[in-house]
Amino acid sequence: LLRYMDRHALSQEYREALPVAGKDGTLRSRFRGTPLEGNLRAKTGSLRYVHALAGWVTDLSGRRLVFAIMLNGYSPGPGAPSGREALDELVKRMTGMAVREEEAKP
């Protein structure tokens, strides 16, 4: 659906209806202070043990990516990332915007 709408005559209107990372809607507080802020437009979704994120983002090389990620039956143990945190990390890695733990340490 996202790839289809990317080429549709109403693609701009469709994309503009989706929340923007770090700016509004369900993504208002996500990806703030990262290169994804203002760059990622996506729809979120969650049910018990199910977390989803689907939309568009531009990676570090300038390619616009269409993505849909779903964690189904995800019940993290102690110390494991929440569903939301896991999705956010996947998007960062997919776009080349993740910082490895070793690089983040002083």
C-alpha positions as a printed Julia matrix, in Angstrom:
106×3 Matrix{Float64}:
  0.0     0.0    0.0
  2.78    2.46   0.88
  4.65    1.81  -2.37
  1.41    2.14  -4.32
  0.52    5.42  -2.61
  4.05    6.7   -3.2
  3.25    6.76  -6.94
 -0.42    7.73  -6.66
 -1.71   11.14  -7.76
 -2.62   11.85  -4.11
  0.73   10.71  -2.71
  1.59   14.08  -1.21
 -1.75   14.35   0.59
 -1.41   10.77   1.85
  2.1    11.33   3.23
  1.09   14.63   4.83
 -1.68   12.82   6.73
  0.91   10.72   8.57
  2.59   11.87  11.8
  6.09   13.38  11.53
  8.84   12.11  13.84
  9.55   14.53  16.69
  6.83   16.93  15.51
  3.24   15.7   15.8
  0.75   12.92  16.43
  1.89    9.57  17.78
  5.49   10.35  16.76
  5.63   13.69  18.61
  8.05   12.45  21.28
  9.95    9.92  19.16
 13.27   10.5   17.38
 13.71   14.01  18.82
 17.24   15.3   18.52
 18.15   12.73  15.85
 18.47   13.02  12.06
 15.1    11.25  11.87
 13.28   14.2   13.46
 11.21   15.82  10.72
 12.46   13.19   8.26
 10.33   10.15   9.09
  6.58   10.01   8.41
  4.88    6.9    9.69
  1.83    5.27  11.22
  2.24    3.58  14.59
  0.2     0.74  15.97
  0.14   -1.45  19.03
 -1.86   -4.12  20.78
 -0.78   -6.34  23.61
  2.55   -7.88  22.53
  2.25   -6.37  19.03
  4.05   -3.2   17.92
  4.15   -1.74  14.41
  5.6     1.2   12.51
  5.16    1.78   8.77
  5.92    4.73   6.53
  8.64    6.66   4.69
 12.09    7.88   5.68
 15.19    9.19   3.89
 18.41    7.4    4.81
 21.87    8.94   5.15
 22.65    8.35   1.48
 19.54   10.3    0.42
 17.43    7.3   -0.61
 13.79    7.43   0.38
 12.79    4.13   1.94
  9.33    2.67   2.33
  9.12    0.36   5.33
  6.73   -1.67   7.46
  7.96   -3.3   10.65
  5.88   -5.42  13.01
  6.88   -7.15  16.21
  4.32   -9.86  16.91
  4.24  -11.67  20.23
  7.02   -9.44  21.56
  7.21   -9.69  25.33
 10.61   -8.35  26.4
 12.31   -9.74  29.45
 14.07   -7.7   32.12
 16.58   -5.29  30.6
 15.35   -5.84  27.05
 14.09   -2.89  24.99
 10.37   -2.18  24.91
  8.55   -2.78  21.63
  8.68    0.92  20.85
 12.4     1.11  21.64
 13.11   -1.96  19.49
 11.21   -0.48  16.52
 12.99    2.84  16.88
 16.38    1.13  16.95
 15.52   -0.91  13.85
 14.63    2.27  11.95
 17.86    3.95  13.07
 19.91    0.97  11.9
 17.98    0.64   8.63
 18.73    4.26   7.76
 22.35    4.2    8.94
 21.53    6.61  11.77
 22.25    4.3   14.7
 25.16    5.04  16.99
 26.94    1.96  18.2
 27.29    1.6   21.95
 31.08    1.8   21.76
 30.94    5.12  19.87
 28.46    6.63  22.34
 30.67    6.0   25.39
 33.06    8.78  26.47
